[in-house]
Amino acid sequence: MTRPHALPPELSRRDALRFLGLAGLATGLAPSYLAAAAPSAPPALSGGQPGHYRFRIAAFEAVALSDGGMAPGVSSSLYRNATTDDAMRATLREAFVPDDLVRLPFSMLLVRTASDLVLVDTGCGATFGNSGGWLAANLRAVGVSPEHITAVFLTHAHFDHCGGLLDASGKQPAFPRARHFISRREYDFWTGETPDLSGTFFDDGGRRGMIEGARAALTPLASRWEFVAEGDRPVPGFEVIDLPGHTPGQIGLLIGEGADRMLHIADVAHHHVLSFAHPEWSILSDTQPALAVATRQRVFARAATERLRLFGAHLPFPALGHARAVGDRYEYVIEPWVTL
């Protein structure tokens, strides 16, 4: 009795191999693909990482864009309330993260709605050497020119967010057709009387540099800024959220509609381990450290409760994930990289 699915007895081994596309093996002759000349040595696998990542926010198309990053050494001087360098290293090791550097990527967000192409923050521009300023090249990589952008939101006026606002002349907008949005509190803070940066860890020279950089980026566009506040929706699908503390007028954005909205948290979190495990630690550039901590606690609690998807300018590229409450702390859950 023939066994189910067995080859018929009259089917020879040669016939079976021919049937399976392996007749070349039956003859003892190497198939053509085995007879091809050996290839040259494979190329090195080192080099840069991809600088863009495509995804969706509800009905909107979106792209995360890398602008580079920085990686200072582990030091408790980076964070107010971080007791010792060893405490920071232990926190990093517990999360399986190398404990020698605090890696801070710079990520920008591009969103296409039914009527607009919206850019959130503009990166470093030419202010940060080779380790920053990659936004323009990564926009070109996805086929977008500056003229395509119809709206620019500036979350706050630190160099790694506002450095790309102007073109090479330093006088004209880099995105000439775009409406430009900023909170009035943020604009007035940097362009009014001497900003109070006493809450930061920077010395007088560092503080002057922050002020000069912000003013150099903001003031040439004085006539173009449109001021926004909590709850405003200047572009359909983009709701402004106040996130004060890191700077007095920092904003975030709730993007999309319904249950699929995503929250852009700007610089509420600077590190995917340290900021979540120790939300009480305030980074050295926080203008109002206590308020920055309170804002972080509020945002993380809301994100965890509402299961909000997050985009953070300094979270691991492509900067997407969720906050999960673990006791009185939080964990950052990275969203897996997927293809569309």
C-alpha positions in Angstrom: 0.0 0.0 0.0 1.5 3.3 -1.1 2.2 5.6 1.8 0.3 8.9 1.5 2.3 11.6 -0.4 5.2 9.1 -1.1 6.8 9.2 -4.6 5.2 6.6 -7.0 7.5 3.6 -7.2 8.0 4.1 -11.0 9.5 7.6 -10.3 13.2 7.2 -10.3 15.6 9.2 -8.2 16.7 11.2 -11.3 13.0 11.9 -12.1 12.4 13.0 -8.5 15.4 15.4 -8.6 14.3 16.8 -12.0 10.8 17.2 -10.6 12.2 19.2 -7.7 14.3 21.4 -9.9 17.5 19.7 -8.8 18.4 17.6 -11.9 21.7 19.2 -12.1 22.7 17.5 -8.9 21.6 14.1 -10.2 24.0 14.3 -13.1 27.0 15.3 -11.0 27.3 18.5 -13.0 27.4 21.7 -11.1 24.4 24.0 -11.9 25.3 27.3 -13.6 24.8 29.3 -10.4 27.4 27.1 -8.7 29.8 27.4 -11.6 29.9 31.2 -11.6 33.2 32.8 -10.8 33.8 33.5 -7.1 32.8 37.1 -6.2 35.3 39.7 -5.1 35.8 40.3 -1.4 32.6 41.7 0.2 32.6 45.4 1.1 33.1 46.6 4.6 29.8 46.7 6.6 30.7 49.8 8.6 29.2 53.2 7.8 26.4 55.5 8.8 22.9 54.4 9.7 19.7 55.3 7.8 18.7 58.8 8.6 14.9 58.5 8.0 12.1 56.3 9.0 8.6 56.2 7.5 5.5 55.5 9.6 1.9 56.7 10.1 0.0 58.7 12.6 -3.6 57.8 12.1 -4.4 59.0 8.6 -1.2 61.0 8.3 2.0 59.9 6.6 5.0 60.7 8.7 8.8 60.5 8.6 11.3 60.6 11.5 14.4 62.5 10.4 17.8 62.3 12.1 19.7 65.5 12.6 22.7 63.7 14.3 23.3 63.8 18.0 25.8 64.1 20.9 27.2 61.8 23.5 28.7 63.4 26.6 30.4 61.3 29.1 28.5 60.0 32.2 28.6 62.6 34.8 26.3 63.7 37.6 26.9 67.3 36.5 24.6 66.5 33.6 21.6 66.1 35.9 20.5 68.1 38.9 19.6 65.6 41.8 21.6 62.8 40.2 23.6 61.9 43.4 26.8 60.4 41.9 28.3 59.2 38.6 28.0 55.7 39.9 24.3 56.1 40.4 23.9 57.1 36.8 26.1 54.2 35.6 24.1 51.7 37.7 20.9 52.9 36.2 22.2 52.5 32.6 23.6 49.1 33.3 20.4 47.9 34.8 18.7 48.8 31.5 21.4 47.0 29.4 22.8 50.3 28.1 26.5 51.0 27.9 27.5 53.1 31.0 30.3 55.2 29.5 28.3 57.8 27.5 24.9 59.5 27.6 23.8 59.2 24.0 21.4 62.0 22.9 20.1 61.7 19.4 18.5 64.7 17.6 15.3 63.7 15.8 12.9 65.9 13.8 9.4 65.0 12.6 7.8 65.5 9.2 4.1 65.0 8.8 1.9 65.1 5.7 -1.7 65.9 6.2 -4.4 66.4 3.6 -3.3 70.0 3.0 0.1 70.6 4.6 3.6 69.3 5.0 4.5 70.0 8.5 8.0 70.0 10.0 8.4 70.0 13.8 11.7 71.6 14.8 14.6 72.4 12.4 17.7 70.8 13.9 21.1 72.3 14.5 21.7 73.8 11.1 25.4 74.7 10.9 25.9 75.2 14.6 27.1 71.8 15.7 29.8 70.6 13.3 29.7 67.2 11.7 27.8 65.5 14.5 24.7 67.6 13.8 22.9 69.4 11.0 21.9 66.3 9.0 18.2 67.3 8.6 18.7 69.0 5.1 20.4 65.9 3.7 17.7 63.6 5.1 14.9 65.7 3.8 16.5 65.4 0.3 16.8 61.6 0.9 13.0 61.4 1.1 12.5 63.7 -1.9 11.4 66.8 0.1 12.8 70.3 -0.7 12.6 73.3 1.7 10.0 74.8 -0.6 7.6 71.8 0.0 7.3 72.6 3.7 4.1 74.6 4.4 4.3 74.7 8.3 7.1 74.8 10.9 6.5 74.3 14.6 9.3 75.3 16.9 8.9 73.5 20.2 11.6 75.7 21.9 14.6 77.8 21.0 17.6 75.7 21.9 20.2 75.4 19.2 19.4 71.8 18.3 15.8 72.7 17.5 16.1 76.2 16.0 19.5 76.1 14.4 18.1 75.2 11.0 15.4 77.9 10.8 17.5 80.2 8.5 19.2 79.6 5.1 23.0 79.9 4.6 22.8 83.7 4.6 21.5 83.7 8.2 18.9 86.2 7.3 16.2 84.4 5.2 14.0 81.5 6.2 15.2 78.1 5.2 11.6 77.1 4.6 10.4 80.1 2.6 6.8 79.0 2.0 6.1 77.8 5.5 4.0 79.4 8.2 6.1 79.5 11.4 4.6 78.7 14.8 6.1 79.3 18.3 4.6 80.1 21.7 4.6 83.8 22.6 6.1 83.0 26.0 9.0 81.3 24.3 9.6 84.1 21.8 9.3 86.8 24.4 11.6 85.0 26.8 14.5 84.9 24.4 14.0 88.2 22.6 13.0 90.5 25.5 15.0 91.5 28.5 18.0 89.4 29.3 16.7 85.9 29.8 17.1 84.4 33.2 19.2 81.3 32.8 20.3 81.1 36.4 18.5 77.7 36.8 20.8 76.0 34.2 24.2 74.5 35.0 26.0 76.6 32.4 28.5 79.3 33.2 28.1 82.9 32.0 29.8 82.1 28.7 27.5 79.2 28.1 24.4 81.2 29.0 25.4 84.1 26.6 25.9 81.5 23.9 22.4 80.1 24.4 20.9 83.6 24.3 22.8 84.8 21.2 22.0 81.6 19.4 18.3 81.8 20.1 18.1 85.5 19.1 20.1 84.9 15.9 17.6 82.3 14.9 14.4 84.0 16.0 14.7 87.7 15.3 15.3 87.5 11.5 11.8 85.8 11.3 10.1 88.4 13.6 7.5 89.3 11.0 6.7 85.7 10.2 6.1 84.1 13.6 2.5 83.2 14.5 2.1 82.8 18.2 0.3 79.7 19.6 -0.9 78.6 23.1 -2.3 75.6 24.8 -5.3 74.1 22.9 -4.7 76.0 19.7 -5.0 74.0 16.4 -3.3 76.2 13.8 -2.9 73.2 11.4 -5.7 70.6 11.2 -4.7 67.6 13.2 -2.1 69.5 15.4 -3.1 70.5 18.9 -0.6 72.6 20.9 0.3 71.4 24.4 2.2 73.5 27.0 5.3 71.8 28.3 7.1 74.5 30.4 10.2 74.1 32.4 13.0 73.0 30.0 12.3 76.5 28.6 9.5 78.8 29.8 7.5 78.4 26.6 8.3 74.9 25.4 5.4 73.3 23.6 4.5 69.8 22.5 1.9 68.7 19.9 -0.9 66.2 19.9 -0.9 64.9 16.4 -3.7 63.0 14.6 -7.3 62.4 15.6 -9.1 60.0 17.9 -7.5 57.1 19.6 -4.5 57.1 17.2 -3.1 60.4 18.3 0.6 60.8 19.0 2.2 63.1 21.5 5.4 65.0 20.5 7.0 65.6 23.9 9.9 67.8 22.6 12.6 67.8 25.4 10.5 66.6 28.3 12.8 63.5 28.2 16.4 63.7 27.2 17.3 60.0 27.7 15.2 56.9 27.3 16.6 55.3 30.5 17.7 58.2 32.8 14.7 60.5 32.2 12.1 57.7 32.8 13.8 55.8 35.7 14.5 59.1 37.4 12.0 61.8 36.3 13.1 63.8 39.3 16.5 64.4 37.7 16.7 67.7 35.8 19.1 68.1 32.9 21.7 70.9 33.0 19.9 73.0 30.3 16.6 73.1 32.1 15.7 76.8 32.7 13.3 76.1 35.5 14.3 72.8 36.9 11.5 72.2 39.4 8.9 73.0 36.8 10.6 70.8 34.2 10.4 67.9 36.7 6.7 68.6 37.4 6.0 68.7 33.6 7.8 65.4 33.1 5.9 63.7 35.8 2.6 65.0 34.4 3.4 64.0 30.8 4.6 60.5 31.7 1.6 59.9 33.9 -0.8 61.0 31.1 1.1 59.0 28.5 1.0 55.8 30.6 -2.6 56.2 31.6 -3.9 57.0 28.1 -1.4 54.6 26.4 -0.3 57.5 24.2 2.3 56.9 21.5 5.2 59.3 22.1 7.8 61.0 19.8 10.7 62.6 21.6 13.4 64.7 20.1 16.2 62.9 22.1 14.7 59.4 22.3 16.5 56.5 20.4 15.9 56.9 16.6 13.2 56.8 15.2 12.1 58.4 18.5 8.9 56.4 18.9 7.6 54.5 21.9 5.4 54.5 25.0 5.8 55.3 28.7 4.9 52.5 31.2 4.4 53.1 34.9 6.5 50.9 37.2 5.8 51.8 40.8 6.7 55.5 41.2 9.0 55.4 38.2 8.6 54.8 34.4 10.0 52.7 31.7 10.3 53.7 28.1 9.1 51.0 25.7 10.6 51.4 22.3 8.3 50.9 19.4 9.6 48.2 17.1 10.9 49.2 13.7 8.4 48.0 11.1 8.0 48.2 7.4 4.8 49.8 5.9 
